């Protein structure tokens, strides 16, 4: 029997957290005991906005609706049933959204086996590929809480133009859109002008906590997912949130906080293969954006498998996730996680949200703001409004242009090794790929290769997607990161209708803006530009493999 299964577990509504008590008890003082003594579990369940200090109180007061949004979301069900019936001939569902507007529905669709095209990129190749699907069968969900997200606005513009170019009238094109946004947002006004269906999300829930609001449910329902079950699972779990025992959210949150405050502030997130697909990408944003600020935070490291490089280390806590366990299942899928979380997806969403709010209490950070997210956006806007800065590569090797500090070696494998050698005992490497998530998918293989070579945590993010996720941690969390940015040549660009720039120019400006934000913090940034993408990716993987020797 697994050691985790043999030990005590906090369980409720079919979801169990294994190993959390051992992690908490390994700290000099129990984080859980301190939270219980303060009455935090019951106070959080009652939506007490004072838990994170006076500076966070106003934000918390307007952002605690996730605790019971699963109840209010039931009001959407008749509207969703009517909408899916009305649009049943539109069986290709495209979700245009960033961060909290796309990560949860992608997990729902993957876990429940429903087809959903997630468009969270400004790469012109990826946008063009989405547009290539039959437009007459496409419905586009434009999803943005603020209503001003540049990526999502660009996607809306390009699809609207594509429908018109295909011969549709404006009224016919409008039928192919569904807008999800907050009441009163700029996007709501635009949707009214376009004449498209608008579904309002819960305004008392922040983006990364919005899995069980319209942001998660609308695209999933249109893709054919049975979203009522998710709400049922969350509602069954919600009864545990005020308890001091048999409260999975408390157990997980206390374990994360206890580990982070005793030197294990990197969390390897790994699926155990028991039915929950891709939750790590959603939890990554929740952890990074909620805790990575004021120089502290928990760094999420999404890994490929229980035995992948990066799941171990003196400052790493490994947490596996999966569906409800059955006979013969082992938490971690045969690996050795420190903590395992197993249960139905709807309960997962609520448990993790509660856990991160609990961890924020212990860490002393506001889990509901994101003070550093706008910096790269502002840099991007400034670059788009002026001529992009000219850059000269340090050297060129095959299909890769290398932009590195003068002290770096003059070969590709050597410069990667140089970057890894500078990580230090508490550092991490973030690989930031401004490429096509589908066509250039192989570049994600850099993460395990570099993690094995470094012996340190290595994360991987697709740009600009990660700017709405781990980007907050990079800039607001502990300043111990090093950054490998990978960009690629655009062979066939795509205009953004009604804007003076193309998708390729927007993508390049986003990459340059983020480099400026990181360089302004004097963090090591190495940029590799692929002049021919397929050949360049192959070169990078070969060079990364050679850094291990």
N, C-alpha and C positions, 0 to 999 in steps of 0.2 A: 504494500500500500504506500502511496506517496506520502512523504512527511507532511505535506500541506494538508492532504485529506485526513491524515491521522490527528492533526491538531484542531483546535477550536476554530469555528467559523462564525462570522456574523451573517445571518441569513434572514431574508424576508421576501415574500411574494415570488419565490422561485429563484431569487438571485442571492448568491453566496460570495463572500469575500474571505479567502483563505490566506493565512500567513500574516495578516495585518497586525494581530496582537503581538506576535513575536518581534516584528520590526519595531513597534511602539515600545515594547518592554526592553529592547536592546539599548534604548537611549537612557542617559543618566536620570531623566525624569519623564514620566509618561505624559505625552501630549494629550492623550485621551482623558486621563484622570483630571488633568488641569481644565480641559474643556467642560467635562461633566461638572466639576466643582463650581465652575462659573455659570452653569446652566445654559451653555451655548446651544446644545442640540435643540432644546425646546424653544429657545429664543429665536433661532434661525427658522425653525418650522413656523413660528408665529410672525415671521417677516420683520424682525427687529433690525432697523437700519443703523443702530448705534454700535454694532458688533465690531466694525472695522475702524472705529475712531471718529472724532468729530469732523475731520476733513473729508471723510468718505460718506458721511451720513446723507447728504443731499443726493448724491449719485445712487447710493443703495436704496433710498426710499423710492426712487423711480425705476429701479431695476430688479426688484425681487419677485416680479410676477411669474418667473419660471417655476416657482415652488408649487403653483397650482394652475398653471396655464393649460395643463392637460384637461382640466375641467372646462375651462372657457372654450377650448378648441373644439369641444363636441358641438358647439353651435355651428361650426364650419361644415359638419358632415353632410347635412342635407344639401348645402350649396355645392359641395364637391361631388356628390352623387349626381346632381342635376348637370353640372358642368361636364363631367366625364361622359355622361350619356349624350349630351349635345355635341361633344367633340370626338365621338367614338371613331369617326372616319380619319381623324388625325392621330395616327399611331406612332409617329416619330416625335418624341418629346425632347426638346432642347432646353436645358436650364442655363440661362445666362445670369450668373451671380458670382460673387466673390466671398471667400471666407465663410462667415456664419450663414450666408445665404445659399451656399452650395455644398458644404462639407457634410452636413447631416443628411440631406436627401440623397447624396451619393452613397453614403453608408446604407441607408434604407434600401435603395434600389439594388445595390450589390448583394446585401444580405438576403433579400427576398427574391432575388433572381429576376428583377424587372429591368427592361432596357431603358436607359436614360443617358442622353448625351449631355455631359457637363462641359459647358464652355466657360472656362475661367482663365483664359489666356488672351494675350494680345499678339501672340505669334501669328503672322499672316497665314502661314501654312496650315496651322490648326484651325483658324477661323474659316479659311477657304474650304477645308475638308468638311467642316460641319455644314457649310452652305451647299455642298455638293449633293447632300441627301435630298430625296424628292420633296420639293417645297410644297407641292399640293397636299402632302400628307404630314406636314410639319406643324407643330404648335410650339411656340417659343414662350417660355416662362421668363419674364424679365423680373428679376428679384433683387431688390436693394432696399435696405432699411432707411438709409439716409436719402436715397433717391438722387444722389449726386456722384455716385461712383463712376469714374471715368471709363473703366473697362466695360461696365454694364451698359452705360449710355452708348458707347461705341458699338457694342453688339446689337443694341436695339436699332441704331441707325442703319447698320449694314443689312440687317434682316428686313427692315421695312423697305429699303431700296431694292433688295433682291426680290421681294414679293411684287413690288410695282414693276420691276423690269421683266418679271415673268408674265406680265399681262393682267395682273389683278387690279381691280379698282381699289381705292382706299378702304371702302367698306369691306370688300372681300379680304384685303390684307389684314384688317383689324380683327377679323375672326380668328386669325392664326396667332394671336397674342393673348397672353394672360399676364397681368402685372400683379406682383406681390410687393407691398410696401407698407410703410406706416401711414396712418391718417395724417393729412396735411403736408406730406413730403413733396418736394419738387416733382418727383416721379408720378405722384398721384395727379398732379395738374397736367403733366404731359400725357398721361394715360387718358384723361378726360378729353383732351384735345384730339387724341388719336381715335377715340371712340372704342377703346378696348375694354374688356372685362378687367375689373380691379378687385382684388381681394385684400382686405386690410389685415395686417398682422397685429399681434398683441403689443401695444406701445410700451408696456411696462416690462418688456423683456429685451435685454441686449442681444446683439447679433449672435455671439458665440454660445449663448444660452437658449437659442431659439429653435432647437431641434423639434420640439413638439408644438410649435406655433405654425402659422400658415407657411412660413419659410420652409419648414421641413415637410409639411403635409401636402401642400398643393402640388408640387412637382411629382412627389412620390405617388399620390393618388392618380394623377393623370397618366403616370407610367404603369398603373395597374396594381399598385401595392395596396394591401388591406390595412389602411392606416388606423382603423378603429382598434385593432389589436394593440397597436403601440400605445394608444391612450389608455386602454384597459390595463396594460402591463405597468405603466407609470402610476396609474391610480392605485393599483394593488400595492405597489411599493411605497407610496406616499404615506401610508399609515405608520411607517417605521421612523419617519424623519425626526420626530420629537423625542424618540426614546434614547435612553443612555446605553441600552444593550439591544442586541439583535437589530442594529441600525447599520446596514452595510455602508451607507454614505459616511457616517461618523468614523467607522473603522478604517475605511480607505483614506479619508482625509487626514485622520490622526497619524496614520502610517506614513503618508507622503510628507507631512509636516515634520514628524519626528526624524525621518531620514534626512530631510533637507537641512534641518537645524543641527545635525550632527555630521555634516560633511558629505552626505549622499544626495546631492542636489541635482543629479542627472537621472532621469527616469527612462529606461528602455521599455518601450511599448511593443508588445509582440502578440500577434494572434495565435491561438493554440489550435486552430483548425477545427473547432467544434461548432461552427455555424454562424459566427459573427464576422463579417468580411469588411475590413477597412476601417474599423472603429478607431484605430490608432491615429489616422489622419485627422479625424474630428477631435479626438482628445488632445492631439498635439496643439491645436489652436487654443483649446480651453485652458490647458496648462500654461503655455507660453505667454499668451496675451493677458491672462488673468493674474499671473504671479511675477512676470518678468518686468520689474520696474523698481525705481529707487535703489538700483544697484543690487537687488536681491532677486531670487526667483528659482523656479524649478525648470530645468531644461528637458523637454521631451525629445527622445531619440527613437524614431519609428524604425524598427528593424524588420528584416525580411522573414525571419524564421526563428524559432526558439534557440537554435544553435549558431545564429549568424554572429559575426564579429560585432562587438559593441554592446553585448548584453552583460558583460562582467567588468568589474573594476572596483577599486576602493571607494570611488565616489558615485557609483552607479547602483540604483535600485531597479530591479527588473520586475515589471508588472505584466502578467499575461492577461488576456481577455478572451472570452468565448461564450458560446451558448450554454444552456443548462446542461450539466454533466449527466451522463448515463453510465450504466455499468461498464467498467473497463476504461472509461475516460480518465485521463490524468491531467490535472491543471498544468498548463505550459506545453501540452502536446508532446510530452516526453523530455522537455528541457527541465531546468531547475530555477523557476522564477522565485523571487522573494515573496511576491504577493500574486494571487490569482483571483480574477473577478469573473464569475460565470453566471449567466442567467439570460432572460429574454431582453431583446434590444430596447424596448421602451423603458424597462427598468434600468438598463445600463445608462441611458441618457440622464435620467433623474439622479441616479446614484453618483455619477461622475460630476455633475453640476454641483450637487450638494457637497461632495468631497472637496472640490476646489474652493468653494466658498469657505469651508471649514479650514482648509490649509491657509487661506488668506488671513483668517483670524490669528493663527499662530505666527505666521510670517510678518504680520503687521502691515499688509498691503491691501489696497482697495482692489478687489477682484473684478470690478465692474467698469473700470476706466481703461483707456489705452493711450496714455499721454504722449507717446513717441511715434504713433502710427502716422501722423500727418506729415512728419518731417520729410520722408522720401517723396510723398505726394507733392509737397510744395517744391521740392527740388525738381521733380519731373515737370511741373507746370512752368517753372522758370526756364528750364532747358528747351522746352517746346516753343517758348516765346522768343527764343534767341537762337543764334547759330550754335550748333553743338560744338563743344571744345575739341580742337584737333589733338589727336593722340598718335604717338609714334611707338610701334612695338619695340620692346627691348631686344627681341630676336624672333625669328620665324623658323619653325621646324615643320616641314611638310605642310599639312593643311591647318596648322595651329600658329596663330600669332600670340606671342607671350608679352604681357604687359606686367612687369615686375620691378621691384625696387632695384637700385643699382648694385646692391650687395648680393643679389641672388645669382645662382649659377646660370650658365648659358645653355643649358640643355633641358628638355622637357621633364625627364625623369628626375634630374637633379633639382629643378626648381620646385617640383612637388615634394621631394624629400626635404628640401630646405624649409618649406612651409610646415611640414609635419614636425620637423625637429624643433620648431619654435613654439610648439603648443604649451609646453610646460606641464607640471604635474596636475594643475587644476583646469587646464584649457580644453577647448573643444574646437573642432573644425566644422564649419557649415559650408556645404556645397550648394551653390545657388545657380540653377540652370535656367537661363532665359532662352528656352528652346521650345520645340513642339512636343507636348507631353505624349502624343501618340507616335509620330514619325521618328522622334529622337529618343524613344523610351529607353534604349540601351544605355544611355549615359547614366542612368540611375545606378548602374553597376559600379560606378566609382565609389559609392558609399561603403559597401563592404570591403572593397579592396583597400581603400585608404584607412578604414578603421582597423583592419588587420595589420597594416603597416605601421600605424601610429600607436596602437595600443591605447588609444584615447577615444572618447565619444566623437562620432562623426554623424552629422545630420545631413539630410538631402531635401532640398525644396525646389519646386518649380516656380520660376518667376513669371508674372508678378504675383502669382497665387500666395506665395509665402509672405509677401508684404502685409497681407491681411491676417497673418497667423503668427509665425515665429519672428517676423520683422520687429514686433514690439520687444521681444526678449533680446534680440541682437543689440538693440539700442538702449533699452531701459534696464536690462538685467545686469548680472555681473560682467564686467568688461574684461573677459578672459577669452573671447572668441577670436578665431582666425577665419578668413573667408576666401573661398575659391569661387569666383564668379565665372560662369561659362556662357558666352554669347555666340551667336552664329550668323553667318551671312544670309541675307534674304535674297533669294533668286527671283521671286515673283511677289511683289508687294501688293497691298490691297488698300484702297483709299477708305478713309472714314468719312462717310457722306456728311456734308455740312460742316466739316472741320478742315482746317488748313494743314492737316498732317495725315500720314498713312498709319496703318497698324504697325508696320516695321519701324517707323520713326517714333511712334509712341512706345513700343517695346524697348528701343534703344535708349530713349530718354528715361524710362523707368529704371533700366539697368544703371545708367550713368548717375541718376539721382540717388539711387541706393548706395552706389560706390562713394559718392560725396558724403552721405550721412555717416558711413562707416569710417571713411578716412578722417572725417572731422573728429572722430573719437580716438584717432591714432591707433586704430586696429589694423593688423596686417591684412591686406587685400591683394590677392593675385587674380588677375583677369586673363582668361584664355579665350581667344576669339577663333572660331572655326570658320575658315574661309571656304571649306567644303564640308558640309556637316557629317555625312556618313563616314568619310575618311578621317575627319577630325575626331569623331567619337571613338573610332577604332584605335587611333593613335593614343588618345587619352587613357583608354582602358589598358592598352599595352604598357604605357609609361607608368600608370598606377600600379600595375602588377609588378613592375621592376623595382618599385620603391620598397618592396617587401624583402628584397635580397640585400 
